[in-house]
Each structure stands twice: as C-alpha cells, then as structure tokens.
Amino acid sequence: MHIVIMGCGRVGAALAQNLEQQGHTVAVIDQDPTAFRRLGSSFGGRRVSGVGFDQDTLREAGIEDAGAFAAVSSGDNSNIIAARVAREMFGIENVAARIYDPRRAEVYQRLGIPTVATVRWTADQMMRRLLPSGAEPLWRDPSGGVQLAEVHTSESWIGHKISRLQEETGVRVAFLTRLGEAMLPTSQTVLQEGDLVHVMMRTDDIGKVEAAFAEGPDGGVI
C-alpha cells in the first residue's frame, strides 16, 4: 500500500520508517525541508516540501494512488483540514489525524474522522500506571455508543473461564494481553494472574461493567 504522512516530527518520522519496514511505500510531507533529516539516510520514500492540505502537494506525494493518509503535524487545525481533504477530495478511506485538544478529538471522531488525542492518550496511560483500576477506553465507534476498553479485573476472577466472565458482566472479550503478548481467547480460556482484559461494550454500560469486574464472580462470591 502507498501511504501519505503529513508531518515529519518524531511521530511522523517513526511512523514512516515503521511502515516502510513493513513493505509499504511512503511519502512524507512537511513545510520545513530540514525536518526530513529525521527520516535518516536509509529511508527510500518520497520527501515532499509543502503544505499538507494543499491539493497539488498531496498529488505530488501520490495521494491519488494512496490507500491511507495520516496527519500528524503539530497543528490540530492543519491535521483536521488535511484529513478532510484526503477523505472528501481524494476518497481516501483510511484516514487518521493526531489532535492535541481532546474536546476537538471527540467532535471529529463523531464526524467519522478517526483521531488520536495526544494529550488524553498520554494522561490516560500515566493514570493506568498510577491508578490501575476502572476502564481505559481504547477505541470508540463514530457514534460513541460502543467502545473497546481495557478493564481492570479483580483477582477473584483468576481461575475462571472467559465464558463466565462474559455471562456475568454482559461484555464480549475481544482479546487478552498475557505476558506482553496479545491473544484471542476462546470461551474455555481461563484467566491467569497478570492478564489484561480488553472488552467490547456499550458506552452507557461502562459503570456497571467496571463494578462487575471489580466485584468478581457472583458479586465477589466464588
């Protein structure tokens, strides 16, 4: 796949290098030509100097042949404008924008533009390590009605099957992280100490789900 990235800061450069290593062709756009030094001499993709939401600049970067577009510059407005141009003018389906203002990110997410709210994500990650309880949203559908979240699980669930966890909490377990590796569980998979549980659930049910995960089987009675 050909992928166009707007912004050659640390995130854009790392993203470009990772995608190229996976076999994709990549073009990086930045207004500052000196920013391309972050890509290193081994980077074989295109380096395009210009404004990332300018249609001619996007065409020079190969947007018409692209399968995805990422806007990761340091400006929220520029990222959103560029993402909308890529989607609405060039028909790119796989579009994502980095947004620093979490309130804006929520709005654009509801408009169907996938966003990564940098400040909120960083704060959430820090909170998870300082206060590992409750649920951490990882993804929401554009309407905000359904979300994927990592939910803190009481130790009393250890040794019980995923099927029981799903039945008593009303969620669907999407995957587990065990010893640092993601795995797709079956209904017979038994929870082990240290497992991180990632579930799909209705956003309105988050309070009830957090309580059920914290209380344990049958409200804490094993």
N, C-alpha and C positions, 0 to 999 in steps of 0.2 A: 504494500500500500504506500502511496505517496502522502506525506503528512506535512502540513504547513504550520509553523510555530511563529507567533508574533511575540517578540521579546527575547533578548539574549542575555538576560541576567543569569544568576546562578541556577534558578529553576529551569528557565528555557534552555540553557546550555546542557544541563544534566539530562533533561527530557530528550533533547535532540540526540545526544550521544547514546542514550539507552535505546531509543527507537532504532537508530542506525545499526547498533549492535544486534538487534533482533531481526535485521534484514530489510527494514523499511527504507524507502528513500525519503529524505527530509530536506525542507527548505526553511531557513530561519530569517525572519525579518526584524530589523532594528533600525531606528533612526540614527544611532551612533555607530559608525563603522568600526570604531575601536572595540566595541563590545564583542565582536566576533572572535577576539583573541581567546575568550573563554572556551571556545569550541575545541581548541587545540589543533595541532597540525595534522592529526590523523583523520579529522572529520572530512568526509567526502561529499557532503551535501551542498546545497546552494546557500550562499550568503547574499541576502538582498537588502540593500540600504533603502529605507523609505518609511513612510507611514503605513502601519499595518492595516488600516481600514480603507486605504486608497485602492480603488479597483485595479488600476494599472499596476501598482506594486504587487497586489495579490496575484495578478495574472503572471507577472514576471517570476513569482515564486511557484508557479504551477498550480494555482488553486483550481483551475478548470479540470485538472487530472487528479485532484486530491480526493482521498477518502475520509480525511479528518482534518480538523483545524483546532489549534489550541492558542488561546490568547492569555499570555502570562507576563505581560508588561507590568510596570509599576503603577499604572493608572487604571482605576476602576472604569471610568468613562470610556477610555480608549479600548479596554478589553471588551466591554459590552457592545460598543459600536462595531468593532471588528467582528465579534462573534455573530452579530445580527446580519452584517453584510455577507459573511461567509455562508450563513444559512439561507438568508432570504434572497440574496442576489445570485449566489452561485450554487445553491441547492445542496450544500454540504450537510449531511445528516449528523455526523459525529462531530459535534462542536462542544467545547468546554471553555469556560472563562474563569480566571482567578479574580476573586473580588476580596478586597480588604474589609469593606463595610458589611458586616453580617446582615444588617437590615436590608440593604440593597440585594444581597445574595438571595434572601428569601423571596423577594419580589421577582427577580429574574428566573429563579427556579420555578416559580409558579407560572411564568410565561413560557416555560418549556426550554429554557437555556440552562443546561447543567452548569453549576458553578462550584468552585472550591473557595469557601470563605476562609481566607488565610488566618485571620486573627482568631476567629471562632475555633477553627480546627486546632490551632496551637494551644489555645486556652483549654479546650476540651481534653487534649492529650495530656496536658500538665495536670488537670483535675483528676483524670483517671489514675494517674500515678500517685497523686497525693491523697485522694479520697476514693479508693476503688469500690464504689457502690453505685446502685441505680443502673440506669441505662444510658449508653452513649450512642446517639444516632449516627449511622454511617452513610445512609442514603435515604432520600425521600422521593416518592413519585411526584411529578409536577403539581398534582392537586394537593399534595401534603397529607393525603388521607392514609397512606400506607408507608411504613418505613422499615428499613433494615437497621438493627441495632445490636450492639454487644451489651448483654445484660449480666450484671453481677449475680452470681449464683451462690446460694447458701451452701456451706459444706455438707448440710444434711441431704443434699441431692446426690452426693458422691455415692456410687454403687448402684444407682437406679438407672433404668433404661430411658433412652430418649423418648420412647413411646409414652411412658408415664409422664414425663415432663411436659410433653405436648398436650396430653389429655387433661392434665390438671391446671395448666396455665392458659390453654387456648391459643398458643402460638404455633408457628411452624419453624422448626430449627433448620436454618439454611446451611450452616456449616459450623464446625468446631475448629479451634486452633489448639493443637496439642503438641507440647514440646517445641513450639515455634513453627509447626507445620500445619497448614490448613488441611482439613479432611472432610469428606461428605459422609455423615453418619447414616446408618440405617435405623429402623425402629428398634433393632436389637442392640445397638451400640450402648455401652454402659459408660456413664460419666465417670471420669477419673479426676483425681486431685490435680489442680492446675489448669484444667480445661477452660478455655474461653468460649462462651456460647453466643453464637450470632443468630438472631431470630428475625423472621418477618412477622409484623403485627400491625394492627390498626393504630394510628397515632392516638386516637381517643382512648385506647385501652392501656396506654403506657403505665399509668399509675397502678392499675390492677395487676399488670404483668410484673412490674417491679416488686410489688408486695408478695405475689405468689412465688417468685424466685427467691425472695429473701426469707420467707417463712418455711419453705421446704415442703416435702410431700405431705398431703393431707393437713396443710396448715401447720406443719412442723412436727407432726406425729408420724414416726416411721413404723 
